[in-house]
Amino acid sequence: MKFAVIVFPGSNCDIDMYHAIKDELGEEAEYVWHDTEDLSGYDGILLPGGFSYGDYLRSGSIARFSNVMKEVVKAAEEGKPVLGVCNGFQILLEAGLLPGAMLRNKELKFMCRTVGLVVENPDTMFTSAYGKNQVIQIPIAHGEGNYYCDDTVYNDLKANNQIVFTYEGLNPNGSLGNIAGITNAKGNVLGMMPHPERAVDALLGSADGLNLFQSIVKHWRDSNVITA
């Protein structure tokens, strides 16, 4: 499986994402610059964390207009897996690929630590290697991770089982419903604030994030690889 790691000016987790795919997962990965106009050669699209365009205006609001985002939207419409982590999640929200918006953390401070995540929905292409209600340890690092949406969207997210991850116990940033990650209605676009690419080896403190990437590959192989 071949992944595109999208790089915007200000991305700073692209190397972590590349390492997770190439060295830990053992799959193909390439850095793809923000002005790229063709993603047809990739099976999965990864939008890493960082501070795209310096997070001016709003986090992700400028990156949303990059040339490559037209191709990200196209890939999503084709059913390819699209994962946005932290700033990548914010970009997906700004692009309308996921519903809702991000606010400043409730304490108005940047936070960086490992948190417990509850796997609310293990029946997605991103979470099949986890169990229902399994608690995994994944680091967060953000200043604007306070997810918000109106009541109608929130009720739809719950009804459609689109809330994939919630924070265990104390909500670190004030997110509505303790939300840490959601998918689109089709289930092939996942946005999450915690960083699974920083939890792919026990030496990093947790390897719980590797299962997410393994889930993507398993789904792709089950869908695309024909065996005798």
Rosetta blueprint (number, residue, H / E / L):
1 M L
2 K E
3 F E
4 A E
5 V E
6 I E
7 V E
8 F L
9 P L
10 G L
11 S E
12 N L
13 C L
14 D H
15 I H
16 D H
17 M H
18 Y H
19 H H
20 A H
21 I H
22 K H
23 D H
24 E H
25 L H
26 G L
27 E L
28 E E
29 A E
30 E E
31 Y E
32 V E
33 W E
34 H L
35 D L
36 T L
37 E L
38 D L
39 L L
40 S L
41 G L
42 Y L
43 D L
44 G E
45 I E
46 L E
47 L E
48 P L
49 G L
50 G E
51 F L
52 S H
53 Y H
54 G H
55 D H
56 Y L
57 L L
58 R L
59 S L
60 G L
61 S L
62 I L
63 A H
64 R H
65 F H
66 S L
67 N H
68 V H
69 M H
70 K H
71 E H
72 V H
73 V H
74 K H
75 A H
76 A H
77 E H
78 E L
79 G L
80 K L
81 P L
82 V E
83 L E
84 G E
85 V E
86 C L
87 N H
88 G H
89 F H
90 Q H
91 I H
92 L H
93 L H
94 E H
95 A L
96 G L
97 L L
98 L L
99 P L
100 G L
101 A E
102 M E
103 L E
104 R L
105 N L
106 K L
107 E L
108 L L
109 K L
110 F L
111 M E
112 C E
113 R E
114 T E
115 V E
116 G E
117 L E
118 V E
119 V E
120 E L
121 N L
122 P L
123 D L
124 T L
125 M L
126 F L
127 T L
128 S L
129 A L
130 Y L
131 G L
132 K L
133 N L
134 Q L
135 V E
136 I E
137 Q E
138 I E
139 P E
140 I E
141 A E
142 H E
143 G L
144 E L
145 G L
146 N E
147 Y E
148 Y E
149 C L
150 D L
151 D H
152 T H
153 V H
154 Y H
155 N H
156 D H
157 L H
158 K H
159 A H
160 N L
161 N L
162 Q L
163 I E
164 V E
165 F E
166 T E
167 Y E
168 E L
169 G L
170 L L
171 N L
172 P L
173 N L
174 G L
175 S L
176 L H
177 G H
178 N H
179 I E
180 A E
181 G E
182 I E
183 T E
184 N L
185 A L
186 K L
187 G L
188 N L
189 V E
190 L E
191 G E
192 M E
193 M L
194 P L
195 H L
196 P H
197 E H
198 R H
199 A L
200 V L
201 D E
202 A H
203 L H
204 L H
205 G L
206 S E
207 A L
208 D L
209 G L
210 L H
211 N H
212 L H
213 F H
214 Q H
215 S H
216 I H
217 V H
218 K H
219 H H
220 W H
221 R H
222 D H
223 S H
224 N H
225 V L
226 I L
227 T L
228 A L
